[in-house]
Amino acid sequence: MSSSRPSRPVSASECKMTEIVLPNDTNGLGNMMGGRLLHLMDKCAAISAQRHSNRVCVTAAVDNVEFQSAIREGEVVVIESHVNRAFRTSMEVELNVWAENPLEETHRTCNRAFYTYVALDEDGGPVPIPDVTPETEQEQKRYESAAKRRDIRLVLAGRKGLADAASLKEDMLTALQTDATA
């Protein structure tokens, strides 16, 4: 974390949204449409990004969307988000999605994703944002993992060379050393 920028705790960016899945949200199988869920996730993540930065934010990337379990008509979709890490003008927002069945009183994990947002100034240009202060061990792990995901995203996009992806080099060296001693 840089000491030249102000910092905010993860808790300052937390957002929780709930919505009942109605017939117009579903496909022919009675499951919530993926695009509808992504729309709700984008809204929840935008709230987290704006809470962290106190700026208007735009979606820059959507990574690792994992649809693990269909959400059925009549169930309640629960989306929780928070900022894992802030870089200079961008931040990673983690989203976790559950489905609640109010009739059966069940709750199951359905989806997880990582979105990247960029904070904008009044002219629509990127603006520096506060760092994130991890306050728990779990937040610290998510903070560190966010740098690795960012390096992977930038390498895959051709915006960063593998040699410049410091967090990935450390992991590769560790893996090679572990393989050599096994």
C-alpha positions in Angstrom: 0.0 0.0 0.0 1.3 3.4 -0.9 1.4 6.0 1.9 1.0 8.9 -0.5 -2.7 8.2 -1.0 -5.4 8.1 1.6 -6.7 4.6 2.5 -10.1 3.2 3.3 -11.1 -0.1 4.9 -12.8 -2.9 2.9 -15.9 -2.4 5.1 -16.4 1.1 3.6 -17.2 -0.5 0.2 -19.5 -3.3 1.2 -22.8 -3.7 -0.6 -25.6 -6.3 -0.3 -28.5 -6.4 -2.7 -31.5 -8.8 -2.8 -34.1 -9.3 -5.4 -36.8 -11.9 -6.0 -36.6 -13.8 -9.3 -39.8 -13.2 -11.3 -41.0 -14.8 -14.5 -39.6 -12.0 -16.7 -36.1 -12.6 -15.3 -36.1 -16.3 -16.4 -35.4 -18.4 -19.5 -37.6 -21.2 -20.8 -36.3 -23.5 -18.1 -37.4 -21.2 -15.3 -33.9 -20.3 -14.4 -32.7 -16.7 -14.0 -31.1 -15.5 -17.2 -27.3 -15.1 -17.0 -27.4 -11.6 -18.5 -30.0 -10.5 -15.9 -27.8 -11.7 -13.1 -24.7 -10.0 -14.6 -26.7 -6.8 -14.8 -27.5 -7.0 -11.1 -24.0 -7.9 -10.2 -22.7 -4.9 -12.2 -24.9 -2.6 -10.2 -23.8 -4.0 -6.9 -20.2 -3.9 -7.8 -20.6 -0.2 -9.0 -22.0 0.7 -5.6 -19.0 -0.8 -3.9 -16.6 1.0 -6.3 -18.3 4.3 -5.8 -18.4 3.9 -2.0 -14.7 3.2 -2.0 -13.6 6.0 -4.4 -16.4 8.6 -3.8 -16.4 9.0 -7.6 -18.4 7.9 -10.6 -16.9 4.5 -11.7 -17.2 2.5 -14.9 -16.7 -1.2 -15.5 -13.3 -1.9 -17.1 -13.2 -5.7 -16.9 -15.2 -8.7 -15.8 -13.1 -11.7 -14.8 -13.8 -15.2 -13.7 -17.6 -15.3 -13.7 -18.4 -18.8 -12.4 -22.0 -19.9 -12.7 -22.1 -22.8 -10.2 -25.9 -23.2 -9.6 -29.0 -22.0 -11.4 -31.2 -19.5 -9.6 -34.9 -20.5 -10.0 -38.0 -18.4 -10.4 -39.4 -17.5 -7.0 -36.0 -17.7 -5.3 -34.3 -14.6 -3.8 -31.0 -13.7 -5.3 -28.5 -12.2 -2.8 -25.4 -10.4 -4.1 -22.6 -9.1 -1.9 -19.7 -7.1 -3.1 -16.6 -5.3 -1.7 -13.4 -3.8 -3.0 -10.4 -6.2 -2.5 -7.7 -3.8 -3.7 -7.2 -0.4 -5.3 -4.5 0.4 -7.7 -3.8 3.9 -9.0 -7.2 4.6 -10.7 -8.7 1.1 -10.8 -10.0 -1.3 -8.2 -10.9 -5.0 -8.0 -14.4 -5.7 -6.7 -15.3 -9.2 -5.6 -18.9 -10.4 -5.9 -20.5 -13.4 -4.3 -24.0 -14.6 -5.2 -26.4 -16.8 -3.3 -29.9 -18.0 -3.8 -32.4 -18.3 -1.0 -35.5 -20.4 -1.2 -37.9 -18.7 1.2 -40.3 -21.7 1.1 -37.7 -24.3 1.9 -35.5 -21.9 4.0 -32.4 -22.9 2.1 -29.4 -20.8 1.1 -26.8 -21.9 -1.5 -23.8 -20.4 -3.3 -24.5 -19.7 -7.0 -21.8 -17.5 -8.4 -18.5 -15.6 -7.8 -16.8 -13.0 -10.0 -14.2 -10.3 -10.0 -15.0 -6.9 -11.7 -12.5 -4.1 -12.3 -13.7 -0.5 -12.1 -12.1 2.8 -12.9 -12.9 5.9 -11.1 -13.5 9.0 -13.2 -13.2 12.8 -12.7 -15.7 15.3 -13.9 -14.3 15.3 -17.4 -14.5 11.5 -17.7 -10.8 10.8 -17.2 -9.3 8.3 -14.7 -8.6 9.8 -11.3 -6.4 8.4 -8.5 -8.3 6.7 -5.7 -7.7 5.7 -2.1 -5.8 2.5 -1.2 -7.5 -0.3 0.6 -6.6 -1.1 4.2 -7.1 -4.8 4.8 -8.2 -5.3 8.5 -8.5 -9.0 8.7 -6.4 -12.0 7.7 -9.0 -12.9 5.0 -9.0 -9.3 3.7 -5.2 -9.4 3.5 -5.3 -12.7 1.5 -7.9 -11.2 -0.9 -5.7 -8.0 -1.2 -2.7 -10.1 -2.2 -4.6 -12.3 -4.6 -6.1 -9.2 -6.3 -2.6 -8.2 -7.5 -2.0 -11.6 -9.0 -5.3 -11.5 -10.8 -4.5 -8.0 -12.1 -1.1 -9.2 -13.4 -2.8 -12.2 -15.2 -5.4 -9.9 -16.7 -2.8 -7.4 -17.9 -0.5 -10.1 -19.3 -3.5 -11.8 -21.2 -4.5 -8.4 -22.6 -1.0 -7.7 -23.9 -0.6 -4.6 -21.7 2.1 -6.1 -19.5 4.9 -8.6 -20.3 5.2 -11.7 -18.2 8.7 -10.6 -17.1 7.0 -7.4 -15.6 4.4 -9.3 -13.7 6.2 -9.5 -10.3 3.5 -11.3 -8.4 3.3 -14.0 -11.1 7.1 -14.4 -11.3 7.2 -15.1 -7.5 4.6 -17.8 -7.8 6.3 -19.4 -10.8 9.7 -19.4 -9.0 8.0 -21.0 -5.9 6.3 -23.6 -8.1 9.6 -24.4 -9.9 11.5 -24.7 -6.6 8.8 -26.9 -5.2 8.9 -29.1 -8.3 12.7 -29.3 -8.1 12.6 -30.6 -4.5 9.8 -33.1 -5.0 
